């Protein structure tokens, strides 16, 4: 009777990866949502496991899961409306916390109940094999669920239908353990509810936008596009954030400004990322335009000029492989509100882009700014941007505005007066007059911006300062509480957190060691996801494999313990977690194609955590069933705390390196406490 445990594993990871991607898209591609959702997942799954081992049955829990799922999804999609967050506005961390720990908590609790009751019903005899084999079968189901989501459901099933796959699994599990006829009737009565998923998806997303009835939703592997058509204008929202409005000639014509510094006629122009269609129309007037973006199924490609040359590739991968050189490069990968976009604002990216540009070529980077008052976070963003790219570009020139253009070049930047005088006639523009251009390029506002933004510390892959600053920038606008939280912790030096290393010295209990290993394991999984996102992007396409292979490692580790059992807990498991931590730390220094080493690294981490499950259960003594449940609870609680700290404090504020050093220190001190 191991089939239900396999199905429970499939259901668990399928639902987890589905929700991770949906929450990621709802909250504007912010990776912080991943850590917070996983923290809530661990917390409520643990509570559900503890509760269900004493109460209820699988059929009842499956029915409750089916009831809560569409309700939770509807409120998740509608959360911006609930908090009166405007269209295109980025939701703050408090909203993500509310969604993860409140809206989705009943669903997570029910999943914990399904897992806990399944383990209870199908545990075998009171032996090592008795509690290990169900765990192994669940982990095989976990990997299957991850693969099913990433490489079948995500690619071939529309988003409004995907939750029905989870419902089908829950029904299958419930039917396998029906004990009362009333449950058959309940399952039948819930069938109409499954059709609510389409309503939850379309109506919930459209409610977040003005005049939602005029919008169209396109879901691709790389994101969710919403096209809003109103009064002859089209606005594109990518993952809930306004990307562009077309046509908007005044804004679009500003792309001609960098060409006042370009002497070459008909230059080769490269856009890393997707520009607005109006900008593309203006750029093809200047020269030959190449747009690099990964989505082959772009639903609104017809809005762009036919002269555009399209390259379907991740921009970072293109930078590495391209042998062609360009005269003008626009960085259109979006503001660094996520780690995926922040990777283009690092020294690594700056170095690679510099190899794409001709000797007199220009790179254009856009950042939020102000025409009259550059202070606070806006100044910090400008300083870090200039410092990052000036490492490889010797000159920069700032075009002021609410969104400033920063021009970088390896040659001196001086505007060409003849181009300024002739731009209106030659490019047939309506708003860029010679007077306006001189006022913008050579006036007092340019001098003020050039003097105020001087540089500070660069942003790197290991410490993406720009990501923290943008998190702080949006918090200042939309989340005052979180802004104060970030301001307080930003004043605390990272080495202060090394005091955490003293904590293991006060505990010599197996339960604490299990929690520490669980927290370290989830930290490695999160760091692997973040590093994958920064190095090659598209992590949320492969998230099912990333999560599933970690869960498979849990089963493999528990199987190894069954074959090589011990009668006590092995503290050696703590230092064995150090190599996967170091792999996560140094993976960005290796060639990008080696990023897939993170998968075997996650497998090894899962194996160590899985072996801990058996080792700690045997080391606690008493009945295996009771000890196994206690060990599982400690593991989940440690993972919940670790996930919360990594995603809320360590990664956004201090970066990857201090996070890894702290985790390595905790493993060493925890090990020393057990052997001293």
Secondary structure as UniProt FT lines:
FT   HELIX           3..26
FT   TURN            27..29
FT   HELIX           32..52
FT   TURN            53..54
FT   HELIX           58..77
FT   HELIX           79..82
FT   TURN            83..84
FT   TURN            87..88
FT   HELIX           93..98
FT   HELIX           99..103
FT   HELIX           105..122
FT   HELIX           128..148
FT   HELIX           149..153
FT   HELIX           154..156
FT   HELIX           159..175
FT   TURN            176..177
FT   HELIX           181..189
FT   HELIX           191..194
FT   HELIX           196..206
FT   TURN            207..208
FT   TURN            210..211
FT   HELIX           212..214
FT   STRAND          215..220
FT   TURN            221..222
FT   STRAND          223..230
FT   TURN            231..232
FT   STRAND          233..238
FT   TURN            239..240
FT   STRAND          241..246
FT   HELIX           249..252
FT   HELIX           253..261
FT   STRAND          267..272
FT   HELIX           277..286
FT   STRAND          287..293
FT   TURN            296..297
FT   TURN            299..300
FT   HELIX           301..303
FT   TURN            306..307
FT   STRAND          309..312
FT   HELIX           315..321
FT   STRAND          326..331
FT   HELIX           339..342
FT   HELIX           343..345
FT   HELIX           347..354
FT   TURN            355..356
FT   STRAND          357..368
FT   HELIX           376..390
FT   TURN            391..392
FT   STRAND          395..399
FT   STRAND          403..409
FT   HELIX           417..427
FT   HELIX           434..442
FT   HELIX           444..452
FT   HELIX           465..478
FT   HELIX           480..490
FT   HELIX           494..506
FT   HELIX           510..535
FT   TURN            539..541
FT   HELIX           543..563
FT   HELIX           572..576
FT   HELIX           578..586
FT   HELIX           587..589
FT   HELIX           592..596
FT   HELIX           597..620
FT   HELIX           624..645
FT   HELIX           646..654
FT   HELIX           656..675
//
